[in-house]
Amino acid sequence: VMADAAGLVDAFIQSVETVGETNAGGGWQTSTSLKTKDKGSKSDLELLRRAQDTLLRGMHWTKQRMLILKLCTAEYTPIRKPVHLGDFMDVLLRGRNVDMAQRCNSTVLLDAGLC
């Protein structure tokens, strides 16, 4: 359900971002009533992006729930793999208003399933 919702939000965002393109007849086409040229619409679009980020974060933690249950019942075997810390932080902070002063470019060995 969350994946479907995130996909629909993504489709809507993409349709809004194409506002202003011309159709084959040379006329302007508007795929939705929300126009990105309006000041309020940019705010609405940002809220949709944040909603999409929240849905994706929810999907991530739903997957993590199963791993956490296995960890608590001693059924989980950790497997360390190289994880790029910058990418890990991007996923961790997605949908949150956090400014990183500097992006970490290091790669470390972590349990990829729990990251």
Phi, psi and omega per residue, in radians:
V1 nan -0.793 3.140
M2 -1.132 -0.654 3.127
A3 -1.142 -0.700 3.099
D4 -1.115 -0.759 3.132
A5 -1.101 -0.761 3.131
A6 -1.110 -0.676 3.109
G7 -1.132 -0.708 3.116
L8 -1.168 -0.721 3.086
V9 -1.088 -0.746 3.122
D10 -1.074 -0.765 3.121
A11 -1.085 -0.708 3.128
F12 -1.143 -0.780 3.134
I13 -1.053 -0.760 3.132
Q14 -1.122 -0.646 3.137
S15 -1.213 -0.600 3.113
V16 -1.216 -0.668 -3.123
E17 -1.203 -0.310 3.124
T18 -1.578 -0.015 3.100
V19 -1.018 2.348 3.137
G20 1.806 -0.184 3.060
E21 -1.332 2.657 3.134
T22 -1.626 2.605 3.090
N23 -1.532 -3.100 -3.055
A24 -1.075 -0.520 -3.124
G25 -1.422 0.003 3.136
G26 1.540 -0.093 3.128
G27 -1.504 2.873 3.127
W28 -1.392 2.438 3.072
Q29 -2.037 2.542 3.081
T30 -2.214 1.987 -3.071
S31 -1.390 -0.207 3.134
T32 -2.719 2.852 -3.116
S33 -1.330 -0.208 3.128
L34 -1.475 2.060 -3.105
K35 -1.879 2.252 -3.070
T36 -1.261 -0.200 -3.139
K37 -1.312 -0.382 3.128
D38 -1.355 2.506 -3.115
K39 -1.068 -0.772 -3.137
G40 -1.157 -0.548 -3.114
S41 -1.171 -0.638 3.092
K42 -1.076 -0.677 3.099
S43 -1.137 -0.729 3.111
D44 -1.104 -0.729 3.131
L45 -1.114 -0.700 3.099
E46 -1.115 -0.697 3.089
L47 -1.099 -0.683 3.085
L48 -1.127 -0.708 3.103
R49 -1.101 -0.726 3.126
R50 -1.161 -0.642 3.088
A51 -1.110 -0.731 3.105
Q52 -1.098 -0.764 3.117
D53 -1.054 -0.710 3.132
T54 -1.136 -0.725 3.085
L55 -1.074 -0.769 3.136
L56 -1.128 -0.663 3.089
R57 -1.146 -0.656 3.081
G58 -1.101 -0.710 3.099
M59 -1.111 -0.713 3.130
H60 -1.059 -0.815 -3.100
W61 -1.272 -0.414 3.028
T62 -1.150 -0.729 3.071
K63 -1.145 -0.703 -3.120
Q64 -1.110 -0.550 -3.118
R65 -0.975 -0.766 3.130
M66 -1.117 -0.709 3.107
L67 -1.154 -0.679 3.134
I68 -1.141 -0.700 3.086
L69 -1.090 -0.741 3.089
K70 -1.119 -0.656 3.121
L71 -1.116 -0.751 -3.124
C72 -1.194 -0.490 3.138
T73 -1.699 0.225 3.118
A74 1.036 0.518 3.100
E75 -1.792 0.038 -3.070
Y76 -1.764 2.309 3.062
T77 -1.932 2.005 -3.121
P78 -1.200 2.500 3.081
I79 -2.259 1.953 -3.113
R80 -1.446 2.322 3.115
K81 -2.398 2.754 3.071
P82 -1.140 2.249 3.120
V83 -2.204 2.197 3.104
H84 -1.353 2.067 -3.047
L85 -1.097 -0.596 3.105
G86 -1.091 -0.775 3.110
D87 -1.164 -0.693 3.111
F88 -1.062 -0.742 3.126
M89 -1.183 -0.626 3.089
D90 -1.032 -0.787 3.129
V91 -1.166 -0.752 -3.103
L92 -1.119 -0.653 -3.059
L93 -1.677 -0.046 -3.086
R94 -0.991 2.280 3.123
G95 1.480 0.033 3.128
R96 -1.975 2.600 3.127
N97 -1.523 1.359 3.131
V98 -2.242 2.187 3.068
D99 -1.716 2.155 3.073
M100 -1.561 2.159 -3.140
A101 -1.129 -0.612 -3.117
Q102 -2.579 2.371 3.134
R103 -1.533 2.279 3.141
C104 -1.373 2.293 -3.131
N105 -1.917 0.335 -3.122
S106 -1.535 2.673 3.033
T107 -2.064 2.293 -3.125
V108 -2.281 2.842 3.073
L109 -1.518 2.025 3.096
L110 -2.338 2.864 3.038
D111 -1.304 1.855 -3.042
A112 -1.090 -0.528 3.137
G113 -1.154 -0.597 -3.098
L114 -1.637 -0.103 -3.137
C115 -1.561 nan nan
